[in-house]
Amino acid sequence: MGKWINDYFERRCTAEEAIAPLASGQRVFLTGNCSVPQVLLGALEDRVKTLQDVEIVQVLTVGNSACVGAGMQGHVRVNSLFISEDVRDAVTMGGLISRPCS
């Protein structure tokens, strides 16, 4: 096989390992719709609980996103280009949705 397969196996890691370098104040972009990596999103939701002011920029999430749940204020801000069901309550309450990126 080609060199790419060796690179793949060398770089492969768990979702938790991939999220570990995330620090307070950083911005994360999530792809939209059905391409949101759910396992990685779960690890991200656990990681941001230990951080402050992490901004998540997303197109449109499908499913349940605990990042906008109760108790996440101060840990995460979500900029959502489309208001899907999982972030609608946070938007209505003026909660976790931040101002547009500058």
VEXDREN-2710 file (C-alpha; in Angstrom, 1 decimal):
% VEXDREN-2710
k/r/px/py/pz
1/MET/0.0/0.0/0.0
2/GLY/0.9/3.6/-0.3
3/LYS/2.6/5.9/2.2
4/TRP/-0.7/7.4/3.1
5/ILE/-1.8/4.3/5.0
6/ASN/1.3/4.4/7.2
7/ASP/0.6/8.1/7.9
8/TYR/-3.0/7.3/8.8
9/PHE/-2.1/4.7/11.4
10/GLU/0.6/6.9/12.9
11/ARG/-1.8/9.8/13.3
12/ARG/-4.9/8.0/14.4
13/CYS/-6.0/8.9/17.9
14/THR/-9.0/8.9/20.2
15/ALA/-11.5/11.7/20.2
16/GLU/-10.3/12.7/23.6
17/GLU/-6.7/12.9/22.4
18/ALA/-7.7/15.0/19.4
19/ILE/-9.5/17.5/21.7
20/ALA/-6.9/17.6/24.4
21/PRO/-4.9/20.6/23.0
22/LEU/-8.0/22.8/23.0
23/ALA/-7.4/25.8/25.4
24/SER/-9.6/28.5/26.9
25/GLY/-10.3/31.4/24.5
26/GLN/-9.9/29.3/21.4
27/ARG/-12.4/29.0/18.5
28/VAL/-13.6/25.6/17.1
29/PHE/-15.4/25.2/13.8
30/LEU/-17.9/22.4/13.3
31/THR/-19.1/21.3/9.9
32/GLY/-22.8/21.2/9.4
33/ASN/-25.7/18.9/9.0
34/CYS/-25.0/15.2/9.0
35/SER/-21.3/15.6/8.7
36/VAL/-20.9/16.8/12.4
37/PRO/-18.6/14.1/13.9
38/GLN/-20.7/13.0/16.8
39/VAL/-18.0/11.1/18.7
40/LEU/-15.7/14.2/18.5
41/LEU/-18.5/16.5/19.5
42/GLY/-19.1/14.3/22.6
43/ALA/-15.4/14.7/23.5
44/LEU/-15.6/18.4/22.9
45/GLU/-18.6/18.8/25.2
46/ASP/-16.7/17.1/28.0
47/ARG/-13.5/19.1/27.4
48/VAL/-15.1/22.6/27.3
49/LYS/-16.5/22.0/30.9
50/THR/-12.9/22.4/32.1
51/LEU/-12.2/25.5/30.0
52/GLN/-13.5/29.1/29.8
53/ASP/-14.7/31.1/26.8
54/VAL/-14.4/28.5/24.0
55/GLU/-16.2/29.7/20.9
56/ILE/-17.9/27.1/18.7
57/VAL/-18.8/28.3/15.2
58/GLN/-21.2/25.9/13.5
59/VAL/-23.2/25.9/10.4
60/LEU/-26.2/23.7/11.4
61/THR/-26.1/20.9/13.9
62/VAL/-28.4/17.9/13.7
63/GLY/-29.2/16.1/16.9
64/ASN/-28.5/16.9/20.5
65/SER/-25.8/19.3/21.5
66/ALA/-25.0/19.5/25.2
67/CYS/-22.7/22.4/24.5
68/VAL/-25.7/24.7/24.7
69/GLY/-27.2/23.0/27.8
70/ALA/-27.6/24.3/31.3
71/GLY/-24.4/25.0/33.1
72/MET/-22.3/25.7/30.1
73/GLN/-22.4/29.5/30.4
74/GLY/-18.9/30.9/30.7
75/HIS/-17.4/27.7/29.3
76/VAL/-18.7/27.9/25.7
77/ARG/-20.2/30.4/23.3
78/VAL/-21.9/29.2/20.2
79/ASN/-22.2/31.1/16.9
80/SER/-24.7/29.2/14.8
81/LEU/-25.3/30.3/11.2
82/PHE/-28.6/28.4/11.2
83/ILE/-30.8/28.0/14.3
84/SER/-31.6/24.4/14.5
85/GLU/-33.7/22.7/17.2
86/ASP/-30.8/21.9/19.4
87/VAL/-29.8/25.6/19.9
88/ARG/-33.2/27.2/19.6
89/ASP/-33.9/27.5/23.3
90/ALA/-30.5/29.1/24.0
91/VAL/-31.2/31.6/21.3
92/THR/-34.7/32.4/22.5
93/MET/-33.4/32.9/26.1
94/GLY/-30.5/35.1/24.9
95/GLY/-28.1/32.6/26.4
96/LEU/-25.1/31.1/24.8
97/ILE/-25.2/32.4/21.3
98/SER/-22.6/35.1/20.9
99/ARG/-22.2/38.0/18.5
100/PRO/-20.8/37.5/15.0
101/CYS/-17.1/36.8/14.8
102/SER/-14.9/39.8/14.3
END
